[in-house]
């Protein structure tokens, strides 16, 4: 039995290893998407593949990463032998999110004890396919979205082979090597911790962290109260809306999130592998319980997520999934939060991809968060499943043929209420060279809802030279044309007292 003080020290040590892995990855990467926006995540796993600790990076990455480790768990592991994958139906989420997994051994000999795994996942600026940036708004199968990487060994020949199938191969090589460097840093630190604490103590610490997270989560779920809560919402397609349905049931210290009745698998790319649906649910439960609970697989043990196979939330291969990871995951989190009476944030990542055969750029754009029962929602932040940063204007204009003509808060877009929802942002880019664009956005027809009498936030808008664009669209930008994204505001909470509370 580990002493409670020792457990806290070891928990801190594991968390610091994940943080260091993230710092190595971000500082070593070459693409703006990783080094500026920090669209990357890191985590540690025990020898059985359970996630013991993660850094506080991207929610949609981290809740789904256990599926990636599970996909390579039965492979022939050896010291220094790394693995790579991005196949959404074999441990991945969507194709740009590439996962690199490094087994960690007590020594450098093949017969030494396997003590865990160090893993990183990063959104690469391009992974091939017909659309620069590999985030097409109009894909129908995985083949339309880029290079599919089933679990395989990652070494220098593999890096060269895969990079040549993608745009900007030199940048792809650099980012993959940055992920390898992050894994090696995590492996080195975990081995040092093993040597310092002892193998038996480290194994006990892994189990204790998982059990501690489980106990605290169960205690928080119990406070939410028994009963069944329901919620419905929609995803926006060019042909109409797709309905998602949730029945959330709490019995004692366990919660079941059942999405039976949601839309069937879609001909577009809003589909999710089940790992992404689970990830969104885990994030929402973390919001509803206590964010201070150690972020590990133990916290997810009391949560049962159900989605019918062949539905949009548990799609079958080879369905396209580019938007499922970013937009459908956001809606799943919204459904859980709505079921428990929360005002909703912008509910979209406002995905913008720009590029040509020579370059590729991808960003998500922040917006308004929903108000809390005791506070206004924050404005202009990457909310819910994203948690990335913006690309600074200086970095964007230095590296790409773009000029940022407007970047400001979208004043008044947050919903009114006793506490107001956060405001969205306006981001307008002018092309300085011919570029192809792809927009994958949501909440353009349906506003983020308020709670307890609060008003909804304003829906978002996409405009090209002042003309309205659909929520999901691909097209061409000529030099001088301006693409403008107005992101949604968050919902308000509670009825306004004597009118809307001023900003």
C-alpha positions as CSV (number, residue, x, y, z in Angstrom):
1,X,0.0,0.0,0.0
2,X,1.5,3.3,-1.1
3,X,1.5,6.1,1.5
4,X,-0.8,9.0,0.5
5,X,2.1,11.5,0.5
6,X,4.2,9.2,-1.7
7,X,1.2,8.7,-4.0
8,X,1.0,12.5,-4.5
9,X,4.7,12.8,-5.2
10,X,4.6,10.0,-7.7
11,X,1.5,11.4,-9.3
12,X,3.3,14.7,-9.7
13,X,6.3,13.0,-11.2
14,X,4.2,11.2,-13.8
15,X,2.4,14.4,-14.7
16,X,5.7,16.2,-15.1
17,X,7.0,13.5,-17.5
18,X,3.9,14.1,-19.7
19,X,4.5,17.9,-19.5
20,X,8.1,17.5,-20.5
21,X,7.2,15.3,-23.4
22,X,4.8,18.0,-24.6
23,X,7.4,20.7,-24.3
24,X,9.9,18.6,-26.3
25,X,7.4,18.0,-29.0
26,X,6.2,21.6,-29.3
27,X,9.8,23.0,-29.3
28,X,11.1,20.5,-31.8
29,X,8.3,20.6,-34.3
30,X,8.6,22.7,-37.5
31,X,4.9,23.2,-38.5
32,X,3.0,26.2,-37.2
33,X,0.2,23.8,-36.3
34,X,2.3,22.1,-33.6
35,X,4.9,24.7,-32.6
36,X,2.4,27.7,-32.5
37,X,-1.1,26.2,-32.1
38,X,0.2,23.3,-29.9
39,X,-2.2,20.9,-31.6
40,X,-0.5,17.9,-29.9
41,X,-0.9,15.7,-26.8
42,X,1.2,13.4,-24.7
43,X,0.5,10.5,-22.3
44,X,2.0,7.6,-20.3
45,X,0.5,4.1,-20.2
46,X,1.2,1.1,-18.0
47,X,2.3,-2.3,-19.6
48,X,-1.3,-3.4,-20.0
49,X,-2.2,-0.3,-22.0
50,X,-4.1,1.7,-19.4
51,X,-3.5,5.4,-19.5
52,X,-1.8,6.3,-16.3
53,X,-1.3,10.0,-16.8
54,X,-1.7,12.7,-19.5
55,X,-0.7,16.3,-20.0
56,X,-3.5,18.8,-20.1
57,X,-3.4,19.1,-23.9
58,X,-6.2,18.3,-26.5
59,X,-9.3,16.5,-25.0
60,X,-10.2,14.8,-28.2
61,X,-6.7,13.4,-28.5
62,X,-6.3,12.1,-25.0
63,X,-9.5,10.3,-24.4
64,X,-9.1,8.4,-27.6
65,X,-5.3,7.7,-27.3
66,X,-5.9,4.5,-25.3
67,X,-7.3,2.9,-28.5
68,X,-4.0,3.6,-30.2
69,X,-1.9,1.9,-27.6
70,X,-4.4,-1.0,-27.6
71,X,-3.8,-1.3,-31.4
72,X,-0.1,-2.1,-30.9
73,X,-0.3,-3.8,-27.5
74,X,0.1,-7.3,-29.0
75,X,3.0,-6.4,-31.3
76,X,6.6,-7.5,-30.8
77,X,8.1,-4.8,-28.6
78,X,11.8,-4.1,-28.1
79,X,13.8,-1.2,-26.6
80,X,13.8,1.8,-29.0
81,X,11.2,0.2,-31.4
82,X,8.6,2.9,-32.0
83,X,5.2,2.5,-33.6
84,X,3.1,4.8,-35.7
85,X,-0.6,4.9,-36.8
86,X,-3.4,7.2,-37.9
87,X,-6.0,4.7,-39.1
88,X,-9.3,5.8,-37.4
89,X,-10.5,2.2,-37.4
90,X,-7.3,0.9,-35.9
91,X,-6.6,3.2,-33.0
92,X,-6.7,6.6,-34.7
93,X,-9.2,9.5,-34.8
94,X,-8.9,11.2,-38.1
95,X,-6.0,11.0,-40.6
96,X,-4.1,14.2,-39.7
97,X,-3.8,13.1,-36.1
98,X,-0.7,10.8,-36.2
99,X,0.2,8.8,-33.1
100,X,3.7,7.7,-32.2
101,X,4.1,5.1,-29.4
102,X,7.3,4.1,-27.8
103,X,7.5,1.1,-25.4
104,X,9.5,1.7,-22.3
105,X,11.8,-0.9,-20.9
106,X,13.7,-1.1,-17.6
107,X,17.0,-1.5,-19.6
108,X,18.3,-1.8,-23.2
109,X,18.1,-5.5,-23.6
110,X,15.1,-7.2,-25.3
111,X,14.7,-9.4,-22.2
112,X,14.3,-6.5,-19.9
113,X,11.0,-5.7,-18.2
114,X,8.4,-3.7,-20.1
115,X,7.4,-0.9,-17.7
116,X,5.0,1.1,-19.9
117,X,4.5,3.2,-23.0
118,X,5.1,6.8,-23.9
119,X,2.8,8.2,-26.6
120,X,2.2,11.4,-28.5
121,X,-0.5,12.4,-30.9
122,X,-0.1,15.5,-33.2
123,X,-2.2,17.0,-35.9
124,X,0.0,17.2,-39.0
125,X,-0.5,20.1,-41.4
126,X,-0.9,17.6,-44.3
127,X,-1.1,13.8,-44.7
128,X,-1.6,13.7,-48.5
129,X,-4.8,13.2,-50.4
130,X,-6.4,15.4,-53.0
131,X,-7.0,18.5,-50.7
132,X,-4.1,20.5,-49.3
133,X,-4.2,20.2,-45.5
134,X,-6.0,16.9,-45.6
135,X,-9.2,18.3,-44.1
136,X,-11.6,18.3,-47.0
137,X,-15.2,19.4,-46.3
138,X,-16.5,17.2,-49.1
139,X,-14.9,13.8,-48.5
140,X,-16.9,10.5,-48.5
141,X,-14.4,7.8,-47.7
142,X,-11.0,7.7,-46.0
143,X,-9.4,7.5,-49.5
144,X,-10.5,11.1,-50.0
145,X,-8.8,12.3,-46.9
146,X,-5.1,11.3,-47.1
147,X,-2.6,8.5,-46.3
148,X,-4.0,5.8,-44.0
149,X,-1.3,4.4,-41.7
150,X,-2.1,1.1,-40.0
151,X,0.0,0.2,-37.0
152,X,3.6,-0.2,-38.2
153,X,7.2,0.3,-36.9
154,X,8.5,3.9,-37.2
155,X,12.1,4.2,-38.2
156,X,14.0,6.4,-40.6
157,X,13.0,4.5,-43.7
158,X,9.4,4.6,-42.6
159,X,9.6,8.4,-42.0
160,X,11.1,8.9,-45.4
161,X,8.5,6.7,-47.1
162,X,5.5,8.3,-45.4
163,X,6.7,11.9,-45.7
164,X,7.1,11.5,-49.5
165,X,3.4,10.7,-49.7
166,X,2.5,14.0,-48.1
167,X,2.9,17.7,-49.0
168,X,6.0,19.6,-47.6
169,X,7.8,16.3,-46.9
170,X,10.7,18.0,-45.1
171,X,8.3,19.5,-42.6
172,X,6.5,16.1,-42.2
173,X,9.9,14.4,-41.4
174,X,10.7,17.1,-38.9
175,X,7.4,16.8,-37.1
176,X,7.6,13.0,-37.0
177,X,11.1,13.2,-35.6
178,X,9.8,15.6,-33.0
179,X,7.2,13.0,-31.9
180,X,10.0,10.4,-31.7
181,X,12.0,12.9,-29.5
182,X,9.1,13.4,-27.2
183,X,8.6,9.6,-26.8
184,X,12.3,9.1,-26.1
185,X,12.2,11.9,-23.5
186,X,9.2,10.3,-21.8
187,X,10.9,6.9,-21.9
188,X,14.1,8.2,-20.4
189,X,12.3,9.9,-17.6
190,X,10.0,6.9,-16.8
191,X,13.1,4.7,-16.7
192,X,14.8,7.1,-14.3
193,X,11.7,7.0,-12.1
194,X,11.6,3.2,-12.3
195,X,15.3,3.1,-11.2
196,X,14.8,5.6,-8.4
197,X,11.6,4.3,-6.9
198,X,12.0,0.6,-7.8
199,X,10.0,-1.5,-10.1
200,X,7.5,-2.8,-7.5
201,X,6.9,0.7,-6.2
202,X,6.3,2.0,-9.8
203,X,3.8,-0.7,-10.5
204,X,2.0,0.0,-7.3
205,X,2.0,3.7,-8.1
206,X,0.4,3.0,-11.5
207,X,-2.4,1.0,-9.9
208,X,-2.8,3.5,-7.1
209,X,-3.2,6.5,-9.5
210,X,-5.8,4.7,-11.5
211,X,-7.7,3.6,-8.4
212,X,-7.5,7.1,-6.8
213,X,-8.9,8.7,-10.0
214,X,-11.7,6.2,-10.1
215,X,-12.7,6.7,-6.4
216,X,-12.8,10.5,-6.8
217,X,-14.8,10.3,-10.0
218,X,-17.3,7.9,-8.5
219,X,-17.7,10.3,-5.5
220,X,-18.5,13.2,-7.8
221,X,-20.9,11.2,-10.0
222,X,-22.8,10.2,-6.8
223,X,-23.3,13.9,-6.0
224,X,-25.0,14.5,-9.4
225,X,-27.9,12.3,-8.3
226,X,-29.7,9.3,-9.6
227,X,-32.0,9.5,-12.6
228,X,-32.2,9.7,-16.3
229,X,-31.6,12.9,-18.3
230,X,-32.1,13.4,-22.0
231,X,-30.8,15.8,-24.6
232,X,-31.0,16.2,-28.4
233,X,-29.1,18.4,-30.8
234,X,-28.1,18.4,-34.5
235,X,-25.2,18.5,-36.9
236,X,-25.4,20.8,-39.9
237,X,-24.9,19.3,-43.4
238,X,-25.5,20.8,-46.8
239,X,-28.5,18.5,-47.2
240,X,-30.1,19.2,-43.8
241,X,-29.6,18.3,-40.2
242,X,-28.5,15.1,-38.5
243,X,-30.0,14.4,-35.1
244,X,-28.0,13.2,-32.2
245,X,-29.9,11.8,-29.1
246,X,-28.5,11.1,-25.6
247,X,-30.0,9.3,-22.6
248,X,-27.8,9.8,-19.6
249,X,-28.5,7.6,-16.6
250,X,-26.9,7.8,-13.2
251,X,-27.2,4.9,-10.8
252,X,-25.2,5.4,-7.7
253,X,-21.6,6.1,-8.7
254,X,-21.9,5.1,-12.3
255,X,-23.1,6.9,-15.4
256,X,-24.3,5.4,-18.7
257,X,-24.3,7.6,-21.8
258,X,-26.5,6.0,-24.4
259,X,-26.7,7.5,-27.9
260,X,-29.1,5.0,-29.3
261,X,-31.5,6.8,-31.7
262,X,-28.8,9.0,-33.2
263,X,-28.4,9.4,-36.9
264,X,-27.0,6.5,-39.0
265,X,-23.5,6.6,-40.5
266,X,-23.3,9.6,-42.9
267,X,-22.2,9.7,-46.5
268,X,-20.1,12.8,-45.7
269,X,-17.3,13.0,-43.1
270,X,-19.1,13.8,-39.8
271,X,-18.7,10.1,-38.7
272,X,-16.8,9.2,-35.6
273,X,-15.0,6.0,-34.6
274,X,-16.3,5.0,-31.2
275,X,-13.0,6.1,-29.6
276,X,-13.8,9.7,-30.5
277,X,-17.3,9.5,-29.1
278,X,-15.9,8.1,-25.9
279,X,-13.3,10.8,-25.7
280,X,-15.9,13.6,-26.0
281,X,-18.0,11.9,-23.2
282,X,-14.9,11.6,-20.9
283,X,-14.2,15.3,-21.4
284,X,-17.7,16.3,-20.5
285,X,-17.8,14.0,-17.4
286,X,-14.5,15.6,-16.4
287,X,-16.1,19.0,-16.6
288,X,-19.1,17.9,-14.6
289,X,-17.0,16.2,-11.8
290,X,-13.7,17.7,-10.8
291,X,-10.9,18.8,-13.2
292,X,-8.4,18.3,-10.4
293,X,-8.9,14.5,-10.5
294,X,-5.7,12.9,-12.0
295,X,-6.3,12.6,-15.8
296,X,-6.1,8.9,-16.2
297,X,-8.1,5.9,-17.4
298,X,-9.2,5.3,-13.8
299,X,-11.4,8.4,-14.1
300,X,-13.2,6.8,-17.0
301,X,-14.0,3.4,-15.3
302,X,-17.4,4.5,-14.0
303,X,-18.5,5.8,-17.4
304,X,-20.2,3.5,-19.9
305,X,-20.6,4.9,-23.4
306,X,-23.0,3.2,-25.9
307,X,-23.5,4.0,-29.5
308,X,-24.9,1.6,-32.1
309,X,-22.4,0.2,-34.6
310,X,-23.1,1.7,-38.0
311,X,-24.3,5.0,-36.5
312,X,-22.6,8.3,-37.0
313,X,-21.1,7.9,-33.5
314,X,-19.7,4.4,-34.1
315,X,-19.0,4.3,-37.8
316,X,-17.7,1.4,-39.9
317,X,-14.7,1.6,-42.2
318,X,-14.1,3.1,-44.7
319,X,-16.4,6.0,-43.8
320,X,-14.9,9.4,-43.9
321,X,-14.1,11.0,-40.5
322,X,-12.3,14.3,-41.0
323,X,-15.1,16.3,-39.5
324,X,-16.2,13.7,-36.9
325,X,-13.1,14.2,-34.8
326,X,-13.5,17.9,-34.6
327,X,-17.2,18.8,-35.1
328,X,-19.1,15.7,-34.1
329,X,-17.0,15.3,-31.0
330,X,-17.9,18.9,-30.0
331,X,-21.6,18.1,-30.4
332,X,-21.3,14.9,-28.3
333,X,-19.7,16.9,-25.5
334,X,-22.5,19.5,-25.9
335,X,-25.1,16.8,-25.5
336,X,-23.7,15.6,-22.2
337,X,-23.3,19.1,-20.8
338,X,-26.8,20.1,-22.0
339,X,-28.3,17.0,-20.3
340,X,-26.9,18.1,-17.0
341,X,-28.2,21.7,-17.4
342,X,-25.1,23.5,-18.7
343,X,-25.1,26.5,-21.1
344,X,-23.2,25.6,-24.2
345,X,-20.1,27.1,-25.7
346,X,-19.6,27.7,-29.4
347,X,-19.7,23.9,-30.1
348,X,-17.4,24.0,-33.1
349,X,-13.7,24.3,-33.9
350,X,-14.3,26.5,-36.9
351,X,-11.8,24.4,-39.0
352,X,-10.0,26.4,-41.7
353,X,-7.6,24.8,-44.1
354,X,-5.6,26.8,-46.7
355,X,-3.0,25.5,-49.1
356,X,-1.6,24.5,-52.5
357,X,0.6,21.7,-53.6
358,X,3.6,23.6,-52.1
359,X,2.2,24.5,-48.7
360,X,-0.6,23.6,-46.2
361,X,-2.0,25.5,-43.3
362,X,-4.7,24.4,-40.8
363,X,-6.2,26.2,-37.8
364,X,-9.1,26.1,-35.5
365,X,-10.6,29.4,-34.3
366,X,-11.7,30.2,-30.8
367,X,-15.1,31.5,-29.8
368,X,-17.4,32.0,-26.9
369,X,-17.8,29.6,-24.0
370,X,-21.1,29.1,-22.2
371,X,-21.8,31.0,-18.9
372,X,-21.6,29.1,-15.6
373,X,-24.2,29.4,-12.8
374,X,-21.9,31.8,-11.1
375,X,-19.8,33.5,-13.8
376,X,-19.8,34.9,-17.3
377,X,-18.4,32.6,-20.0
378,X,-14.9,33.5,-21.3
379,X,-14.6,35.1,-24.7
380,X,-12.4,34.2,-27.7
381,X,-11.1,30.9,-26.4
382,X,-10.7,27.5,-27.9
383,X,-13.4,25.7,-26.0
384,X,-14.3,22.1,-25.3
385,X,-12.7,19.4,-27.5
386,X,-10.0,21.7,-29.0
387,X,-8.0,23.5,-26.3
388,X,-5.4,24.7,-28.8
389,X,-4.0,28.2,-29.2
390,X,-4.4,30.6,-32.2
391,X,-1.6,31.1,-34.6
392,X,-0.1,34.5,-33.8
393,X,-0.6,37.0,-36.6
394,X,3.1,37.6,-36.9
395,X,3.9,33.9,-37.3
396,X,1.0,33.4,-39.8
397,X,2.1,36.3,-42.0
398,X,5.7,35.4,-41.9
399,X,5.2,31.8,-43.0
400,X,2.3,31.9,-45.4
401,X,1.1,34.1,-48.2
402,X,-1.7,35.6,-46.1
403,X,-2.5,38.9,-44.5
404,X,-4.6,39.1,-41.4
405,X,-6.9,42.1,-42.0
406,X,-9.1,41.7,-38.9
407,X,-8.8,39.7,-35.7
408,X,-11.0,40.9,-32.9
409,X,-13.8,39.9,-30.5
410,X,-17.3,39.7,-32.0
411,X,-18.9,42.0,-29.5
412,X,-22.4,41.1,-28.3
413,X,-22.4,37.6,-29.7
414,X,-22.6,35.9,-26.3
415,X,-26.1,35.1,-25.0
416,X,-27.7,37.3,-22.5
417,X,-28.5,36.1,-19.0
418,X,-27.8,36.7,-15.3
419,X,-24.4,35.6,-16.5
420,X,-23.5,36.2,-20.1
421,X,-22.1,33.8,-22.6
422,X,-18.6,34.6,-23.9
423,X,-18.2,36.4,-27.2
424,X,-16.9,34.8,-30.4
425,X,-14.2,36.3,-32.6
426,X,-13.9,37.7,-36.1
427,X,-10.9,36.5,-38.1
428,X,-10.5,37.8,-41.6
429,X,-7.6,36.6,-43.9
430,X,-6.6,38.0,-47.3
431,X,-4.9,35.7,-49.8
432,X,-1.7,37.0,-51.3
433,X,-1.3,34.0,-53.6
434,X,-3.8,31.5,-55.2
435,X,-4.9,29.1,-52.4
436,X,-7.5,26.4,-52.0
437,X,-9.6,26.6,-48.9
438,X,-11.7,24.1,-47.0
439,X,-14.1,25.1,-44.2
440,X,-15.6,22.6,-41.7
441,X,-17.7,24.5,-39.2
442,X,-20.9,24.1,-37.2
443,X,-23.4,26.3,-35.3
444,X,-24.1,28.4,-38.4
445,X,-27.9,27.5,-38.5
446,X,-28.4,26.5,-34.9
447,X,-27.2,28.7,-32.0
448,X,-25.5,27.4,-28.8
449,X,-28.2,27.2,-26.2
450,X,-28.3,28.9,-22.9
451,X,-29.4,27.3,-19.6
452,X,-31.8,28.1,-16.8
453,X,-33.5,30.9,-18.8
454,X,-30.3,32.3,-20.4
455,X,-30.4,33.3,-24.1
456,X,-28.5,31.4,-26.8
457,X,-25.3,32.8,-28.3
458,X,-25.3,34.1,-31.8
459,X,-24.6,31.5,-34.6
460,X,-21.4,31.8,-36.5
461,X,-21.0,33.1,-40.1
462,X,-18.5,32.3,-43.0
463,X,-18.1,35.0,-45.7
464,X,-16.0,35.3,-48.8
465,X,-15.7,38.9,-49.9
466,X,-18.8,39.6,-47.9
467,X,-20.9,36.8,-49.5
468,X,-22.2,34.2,-47.1
469,X,-20.7,30.7,-47.4
470,X,-22.2,27.4,-46.2
471,X,-21.0,25.8,-43.0
472,X,-19.0,23.2,-44.9
473,X,-17.4,24.2,-48.2
474,X,-14.3,24.0,-50.4
475,X,-13.2,26.6,-52.9
476,X,-10.4,28.7,-54.4
477,X,-9.1,32.0,-53.2
478,X,-7.5,34.4,-55.7
479,X,-5.0,37.0,-54.6
480,X,-6.8,39.8,-52.9
481,X,-9.9,37.8,-51.8
482,X,-10.8,37.8,-48.2
483,X,-12.2,35.0,-46.1
484,X,-13.9,36.0,-43.0
485,X,-14.9,33.7,-40.1
486,X,-17.3,35.0,-37.4
487,X,-17.4,32.4,-34.6
488,X,-20.4,31.7,-32.4
489,X,-20.9,33.1,-28.9
490,X,-21.7,31.0,-25.9
491,X,-25.1,30.6,-24.2
492,X,-26.1,32.7,-21.2
493,X,-27.1,31.3,-17.8
494,X,-30.1,32.4,-15.9
495,X,-32.7,35.0,-16.8
496,X,-31.4,38.5,-17.0
497,X,-32.2,40.6,-14.0
498,X,-33.6,43.8,-15.4
499,X,-32.3,43.2,-18.9
500,X,-29.1,41.7,-20.3
501,X,-26.0,42.1,-18.1
502,X,-23.7,44.6,-19.9
503,X,-20.2,43.5,-20.9
